[in-house]
Amino acid sequence: MSIAKKLTAFFNHTQIMLWAIILSSIYLGSVLYWQSENNRTIDPDYTIQTLETKEQRNSSLVKTGLYINSFPVFSFCKNAFTLDGILWFRFPIGTESLETISNFNIQNASILSGNSLTFKSDPIIKLIGHEVLISYHIQASIKTALNYKNFPVSQYRLNMVISNKNVSARELYFISDDTSLALNDQLLLYSWKPHSINVKTGYTQATLTTSKPQQQIDYPVAVFSIVFDNIGYRDLISLYFPMFVLFLIALFCLLIDIQETARLGYVAATVPILVLFRMVIDASSPDVGNLTHVDFMYNVFVFLSLAILFFQTYVILRLQSLKSASEIGKEQQIQKLATLNNIVFFLVLLALIIGTTATFFR
């Protein structure tokens, strides 16, 4: 027996095909799990400029910090957050006025009438030695810069940018460190947990006209960043598992006898359901123009299911054309179709593995 015939006989075994499905399923699940556990945030970081140490000495240094009580609204999918916390400023007595300090604002926050935040308390003033501590209880509805390319298997960064646009960075300069960002132990975020925090200070520069680059203004900013990690697998199960089950139903039709006309019914029923599942994905996904991770995998499942549907349609048409053929010729053609069926089966699984692996390099 030739090598080609031995390979054909080997791949024609139903047990081999079932094992191929099991191993491919394990690989797909492992890749999704690994990406959900190890995909780091790719969200754009807020870029600021910093003054040289010598220039900082000539400016009024104000230490700033943020304590977060809670997030009454918290949704990375909708890019909607409501921050409830305490913003504080600390500086030597006599170096800054209360009016200057109180002119702070939060970038990308909803501004209500009177150019105010959702809520901003009266200043709470406390003397600590030769320094003044001014605190404000604030509530603000904010947005942040997000990259949804790896949704839903990615971490996300929430940037809270504090600025004071009434002074320049050489008049007032914020200083801070990571310890100045504190979180309440009971944030009540059931699906997310803080992974890391980062605080940086500096200034933002705006060029007022492109024809005169020297015509610029700058103002001090403090960026409080928190990277959140999704601690649940609800999105993975609810989005990926139904698609994979529908794809498996279409794939299993290739295991049924080649002459069984019900094969077409199985795949013809699953493809429309898989197409309609797009509405579930749209309802759960952020409103973005680029392909997310779940969109990419959905396209892979739909493409492969359509390939199976087209192949099965071809098989039905070929069988119908063999009705007038002789028994010997008919048997030979059916055997060729069965061999082609097995080749298509393994090619589909190979394409699924390649498509899943491609998610690493998107």
N, C-alpha and C positions, 0 to 999 in steps of 0.2 A: 504494500500500500504506500502511495506517495505521501510526501510531507504535507502537501496541500489537502489531500483527502483526510489525513490524520487530524489536521487542524480543524477541518470542517466538521468531522465527527465529534471532536472535543467540544467545539463551541455550540454544537447542536444539542448538547445535554441541557435539560431544563434546570438541573441543579446548578450547573455552572452559571447559567443566566441569573438564577435567583441569588447566588452568591455575589455576582457582579452588582446587582441592585443593592444588596445589603452593604457591601464595601463602599459603594458610591454614596449611599445614604450616610454612612458613618463619616466619610470624608467631608461631605457637605456640612453635616452638623458640627464637626470638629472645627472647620474653617470659620463658621459663623460664631461659634463659642469663643474661639481664639481672638477673633476680631473684636467681639464685644468686650473682652477682658483686657485687650492690649492696644486697641486703637486709641491713640492720644489725640488731644484736641488739635484741630487745624484751623481754629477760629483766628481771624486776624487780631493781632495784638495792637493795642492803642499806642501809636508812636508819639513820643514827646522828645523835646530837646532839653539839655541840662546846661546849667551855668558852670563855669569853671569855679574851683574852690575860692580863688581870689575874688571873683565877681560876687560870689555868695556872701562873702564877708561884708561887702559894701551894701548888701540888700538887707531888709528886715526879715529875719528868719522866723517863720511861724510853724511850729510843729502841729500836725493835724492827724486825726485818727477817726475811725468809724467803728461803732458798735452796732451790730445788726440784731434787732430783737426778733424779727420774723419777716417772712415774705407772704403777705396775704394773698397775692397773686403770683404764681410762679409757673411759667410755661415756656420751655425752649422751642416747642413746636410752633407756637403762635408768636414767639418773641415778645412776650408781654410779662412784665415783672412789676410788682409793687413792693417797694422797700420801706420798711418801718425800722428806724434806728436812731441812734444818737451820734451826731457829728460834732466833734470838738476841736478846738484850737487852743494852743498854749504858746505864750510868748512873754518876754520880760515886760514888766510894768513900764508903761510910758512909751513903748515903741510903736504901738498900733492903737487905732481908735476903734470903738465898738461899731461905729457906722461903717468903717472900711471892712471889718471882718464879716459883718452881717450881709454884705453884698455878694456872698457866695451863691453859686447855682450848680445844678447837676445837669451835665450834658445829656441830651436825648431824653430829657424828662418832660412830661406833660406840664405845660405852664397854664395856670388858671388866670382869671382876671386879676389885675393888679400886679402882674409879673411875679407871681408867687408860686411856690410848689403846692402840691396837694394839701400838705400841712406843714407848717413851720412854727414852732413854739417861740415864745419870747426867750431871749438869751438867759441862760442859767450861769451866773458869774460866780467864780470861786477863786480866792487868793491862795496860792501855794508858795509860801516863801516870798521870793522876789518875782514871781511869775503870776500871770493871770490865766485861768482856765475858763474858756467860754464854751458852753455846750448848747446844742439845739436838738430838740426832738423833732425829727422830720419824717414825712411820708412822701414818697414820690413814685409815680408810675413811669418806668423807664424802658428803654429798648437797648439792645447791645448788638455789636457786629458779630454775626454767626456765619459759619460755613457748613452747609447741610450736605456736603458731598458724601459723607459716610453715615448719614441718617439711616437706621437708628442705632448703629453700632459704633458710637463715638462718644468721647467726652466733650463737654462744652464749657466755654469760658464766659463768665459774666463780668463785664467791666463796668465799674461805677466811677465816673469821672467827675471830680469836684474841681471847680474853677472859680476864679474871681476876675471878671472882665473889666472891673473898674480901676484896676491898677496894673502896672507893668511888672514883669518878672524881676526887674532890677530895683523895683521899689518894695515889693513883697514877694518872698520866695518860700514855698512850702517845703518842709522837710518831714520825712516820716520813714518808717521801716515796717517789716512784716508783722511785728508785734503790735502795731497800732491798729490792725484790723482784727477785731474780735467778733466771734459769733456766739449767739445764744445756744446753749446745749440742746434746747428743744425748739428747733426751727420748724418741726412738723412737715418736713419734706419726705414723704413716704417712699418715693421712687428715686430720689437723688441724695447723694451725700457729698459733702465737700472733700475734694481730693487734695488740693493744694491752694495756697493763697500767695499773693504777691502784691507788694505795694511799691510804687515808684513815683517820684515827684520830678517836676521840671517845669517847662513852659511850652505853650503852643504858639506858633508864629503864623500870622496871616498876612499875605501879600495883597494889598488893596488894589493894585493895578499891575497887569503884566508888563505894561510899557515902562514902568518905573519900579524895578525890583527893590530899590532902597526904600520905597514907601510901604513900610510894614508896621504892624503892631503886634505886641506879644502880651500874654497874660499867664499867670501861674496856674498850674494844674497839679492835682494829685489823683493818681489812678489806683483804685482798689480793685483787684482782680481775684476772682474765685473760680477755680476749675471744679466742675461738678461731674461726678461719675454716676451713671445709671446703675442702681443696685438690683434691679429686677430684670426678668427675662420675658415680661409680658409682651413687649413689642415684637421680640424675636418669635415667640410662639404664635401670637395672633396674626402676624403678617406673613411670616415665611412658611409655617407649617401647613396652612390650608393650600397655598400654592403648590407645595411639594406633594401633598396628597393628591390633588387634581392631576398633577403631572404623572404621578405613579399610576393612576388609573389609566391614563392614556398609554403609558409605557407597557402596562401589563397586557394590553390587547395584542402586543407583539408576541406574547407567550402562548396565545391561543392558536389552535390549529389553523393553518393558512387558508383552509377552505371554509372556515366558519364565518358566515356573513355578519354575525353579531359583533365581530371585531370593529367594524366601522361604526356601529352604534355606540360602543363605549367611548371611543375617542371623539365622535361627533357630539356626544353629550357633555364631555368635560371641557372642550375648547370654549364654547360660549360661556360656561360658568366661570372659567378662568379669565375670560375677557371682562365679564361683569365684576369680577373681584377688583378691577381697577378702581371702582368707586369706593371700596373699602380702603384701599391704599390712599386715595386722594383725601378721604375724610380724616385719616390719621397722620398724613404727611404735611410738612410745612409747604407754604405756597411759594415755590421757587421755580425758576426757569430751567435750571440744569438738572441732570439726572442724579438722583440720590442712589445710595447703595441698594435700597429695596426696589427702586425703579429698574436698576440694572438687572437684578436677579429676576424680577418680573418679566422683563423682556426676554431673558434667556429661557424661562419656562414657556412663555407663549410661543417663541420661535421654534423650540423643539417640539412642542405639542402640535403646532401647525405642520412641521415636517413629518411627524407621524401620521397626521390626518391626510396629507397629500400622498404619502406612500401607500396608506391603506386604500385610498381611492384608486390609485394605480393598480393595486393588487386585485381589487374587485373588477375593474375593467379588463384586466388580463384574463381573469378566470372566466368572464363572460365570453371573451373572444375564443376560448378554448372549447366551448361546448360542441362545436362541429368538428373538432380534431379527433384523430384516432386515439384509442385508449393508451397505446404506447407513447405516442407523442404528447398526449395530455399529461401522463404521469411524469415524463421527463421535465416538462415545463413547470409543473407543480413543484417538483423537487428543486428546480432552479429558483423559483419564487421563495421557497422555504429557506434556501441558503441565503438569498438576498435579504430576506426578512431578518435573519440572524445578524447579518452584516450591519443592517440599519440599526438594529437593537444596540449593538456594541458601539457603533458610531455615535448614537444619541447619548449614551452614557459617557463616552469620551468627550463629547462636546459639552456636556454638563460639568464634567471635571475641569475642563479647560476654562469654561465660563466662570466657574466658582473661583478657580485660581487667579483669573484675571482681576478679581476684585482687590487683590493685593497691590496691583500696579495701576489702578485707576487714578 
